[in-house]
Amino acid sequence: MRLVSKEKPLSAGQEKLAMRLAGRILSMQRKIADYLNERTAKISAKTWLIVLMGFCGITGTYLIYLLAQVFKN
């Protein structure tokens, strides 16, 4: 039994539209990445490490809380 049907090839118009859409998505991603890089260029490695440790600590605490709630009930 086949769960996934065979993909039909795209027509020339569909292929052109897909390429244009992919190009726009990549362009937007590049603009956002450049903007974020400019905003965070002045942040030191030590600050990034502190932010990462804080994020991991908060996330870990929340996960422990969720596990405690599961076993509490």
C-alpha positions, 0 to 999 in steps of 0.5 A: 500500500502506497502512503504517498502518491508520486509527485507530479512534475511542475509546469513551466509557469509553476516552476517559474513562480516557485523560483521567484517565490524562493528568491524573494524568501531568500532575499527577505531572510538575508535582509533580516539576518543583516539587520540582526547582525548589525544590532548585535555586533556590539555585544561581547562574547561574554555577554552572549555566554551569560544570555545563553546560560540564562536562557538554558537555566530558565528553560531547564527550570520550566521543563523540571516544573512541567515534569513535576506537574506530570508526576504530581497528578 
